[in-house]
């Protein structure tokens, strides 16, 4: 059959969606709740298009192409509707894209990544990260007043992470030659120019949720004399940034539509970390946009426990089935769920599945 997408006529097969037809026409339609190979379930409404003949809006990821359709996929009204859809998702997205320590750093050093590499025992990679940030010059931490430590949320629990001393120690013990290419995870993009979600005011109990990820027998070091001390002190980092900061579809769309983070947010999702110590799977409901991809990608799982929706309406959340524990979610299910998550709601702890 033939349909028109933004005045481009294309031939499509019966059963193909408007989204698939748009790809044939070379038209990019953004999506959040869609994944090729996973059953359609229109929830985010970011892929909306307008049927010119019927003058109504339809989700392109699930609406089937029909003979003679004339689709507006990039007009002003369509883009405006998509912006509203993303804004609604952001209005209850209680998450921070970047950690406060990195935001206040005059150089924008990737402190959270350094901590994760040290915790994972990847000392040489941490050294190469700092080498790349120095850019053949001097480490600015030496003369800096440690703004990062002043902004560190750990200090509200006990004392801030000794970020400055960790970085100074590593910078003074760099290997003579680079052994690792840090370009896959090191970006020179100024994070202060990127869209950044804000978490809003925190309840005292919510502060303690971040500590869940830290070891119970944690050892603190103010002075850093070796890599063991650096790793142990880095382990006190509460990881209040987002693991998907550089790979978040919601953040990318917010930037594409030049949106600002809403000031007043719906506090439907308290900050709670669910941690599966067996697989390292972490779920943060406040970052979840309820796209349902993690549910649909494993819904044919009959033997292993999988994720599902519980409750209804605004209070519906992703959870383990009522008959099992979160710790029962196996590694095979966890990997599939993390792979399809469009935000950082589902992720792995460092020492289980890398960074």
C-alpha positions, -999 to 999 in steps of 0.1 A, spaced: 0 0 0 10 36 -4 10 63 22 25 98 25 48 108 54 57 146 54 47 147 17 70 118 8 51 89 -7 63 54 4 52 19 -1 46 -3 30 35 -38 37 2 -46 54 7 -48 92 36 -22 93 32 7 117 34 44 108 67 44 127 81 18 103 68 37 73 84 69 86 118 51 87 113 41 51 106 77 42 138 88 61 118 107 87 129 104 124 102 100 149 113 99 186 102 71 209 106 62 245 83 33 252 90 15 219 115 -12 212 118 -32 179 109 -68 186 89 -60 217 51 -58 217 37 -24 212 23 -5 242 17 32 237 24 50 270 48 78 265 30 95 236 63 110 224 59 94 189 26 111 181 18 121 145 -12 138 129 -34 121 104 -41 150 80 -72 135 65 -90 127 98 -72 156 116 -65 135 147 -33 126 166 -22 89 168 8 71 183 30 60 154 46 31 172 13 12 174 -10 27 147 -9 6 115 -4 22 82 -35 23 60 -38 28 22 -39 65 13 -29 79 47 -14 114 47 7 118 78 22 149 94 53 136 114 72 168 120 48 198 118 45 225 145 15 210 162 31 176 163 64 188 178 44 209 204 25 178 214 57 158 218 72 186 239 42 184 262 45 146 265 82 149 275 74 177 300 48 155 317 73 127 321 98 152 335 72 166 360 74 133 381 110 124 372 128 128 405 163 122 394 195 141 389 214 136 356 247 147 371 260 145 407 264 178 426 301 172 430 306 173 393 282 202 386 300 225 410 335 215 398 350 244 379 365 220 354 335 196 352 357 166 362 339 133 360 341 125 397 313 99 398 330 78 371 364 81 389 348 67 420 331 38 401 364 28 385 382 28 418 355 8 435 357 -18 407 394 -20 412 401 -5 378 429 17 390 447 21 357 415 32 340 409 57 368 444 71 363 439 74 325 406 92 331 423 118 353 452 120 328 427 128 300 410 154 321 443 171 329 449 175 292 487 176 295 484 203 321 482 206 359 454 191 379 432 220 390 424 202 423 457 211 437 448 248 439 410 243 441 390 250 474 373 216 470 339 228 459 331 192 451 334 181 487 313 210 500 285 198 476 290 161 484 257 148 499 277 123 520 286 151 545 249 151 556 254 115 567 289 118 582 318 134 563 322 141 525 341 118 502 378 129 501 375 137 464 403 162 462 429 141 479 420 111 459 425 130 426 457 146 438 471 112 448 463 96 414 476 126 395 509 123 412 511 85 406 501 84 369 518 56 348 544 71 324 525 59 293 488 56 287 476 20 286 439 25 282 417 44 258 392 63 279 373 79 250 344 54 252 333 68 286 350 101 288 333 131 272 346 166 268 311 180 266 305 207 292 278 192 314 266 226 325 253 232 289 233 200 289 198 194 302 199 184 338 170 170 358 167 181 395 156 159 424 139 186 444 137 187 482 148 155 500 132 139 531 156 128 557 148 91 551 154 96 514 190 107 521 196 73 537 184 55 506 217 64 488 237 48 516 222 14 507 247 10 479 277 16 501 294 -13 520 283 -19 555 319 -23 568 331 8 550 366 22 558 371 60 555 404 77 546 409 115 547 445 112 536 451 90 505 484 72 504 478 43 481 452 29 457 436 7 484 428 38 505 416 55 473 392 26 465 379 23 501 372 60 503 356 60 469 333 33 481 317 59 505 303 76 474 265 74 474 261 75 436 236 103 436 242 109 399 225 88 371 243 58 356 225 66 323 236 102 322 253 98 288 228 73 275 193 85 286 166 89 259 146 111 282 175 135 286 183 135 249 147 144 241 146 171 267 177 186 250 163 182 215 131 201 225 151 226 245 131 219 276 138 231 311 133 209 342 99 216 357 102 236 390 72 219 407 72 182 405 46 156 414 61 137 443 44 103 435 77 84 436 97 86 468 135 80 464 138 43 471 166 20 459 159 -17 454 191 -37 452 194 -73 441 228 -83 457 229 -115 437 228 -99 403 237 -63 411 204 -51 397 193 -17 410 158 -2 405 151 34 413 114 41 410 118 79 410 136 76 376 110 53 360 87 67 333 65 36 334 71 28 297 67 -9 305 95 -21 283 111 -41 311 78 -59 317 71 -66 281 106 -78 272 104 -107 297 66 -113 298 71 -147 281 92 -158 310 73 -187 326 101 -203 347 120 -173 361 105 -144 381 102 -113 361 92 -76 367 56 -65 365 33 -36 372 15 -33 406 -11 -8 417 -31 13 393 -32 48 379 -7 74 392 5 51 419 14 21 396 50 11 398 74 -15 384 80 -43 409 87 -79 414 55 -102 415 38 -102 449 47 -139 453 85 -135 450 113 -113 464 133 -88 444 164 -108 451 147 -137 432 150 -118 399 176 -138 380 206 -125 360 191 -134 326 160 -113 333 180 -85 348 202 -81 317 172 -79 294 155 -53 316 186 -30 319 192 -32 281 157 -19 272 154 7 300 153 42 283 164 60 315 186 50 345 158 35 365 172 0 360 210 -5 361 237 -27 375 260 -21 404 297 -16 395 313 -48 408 288 -70 390 285 -57 355 311 -30 350 303 7 348 
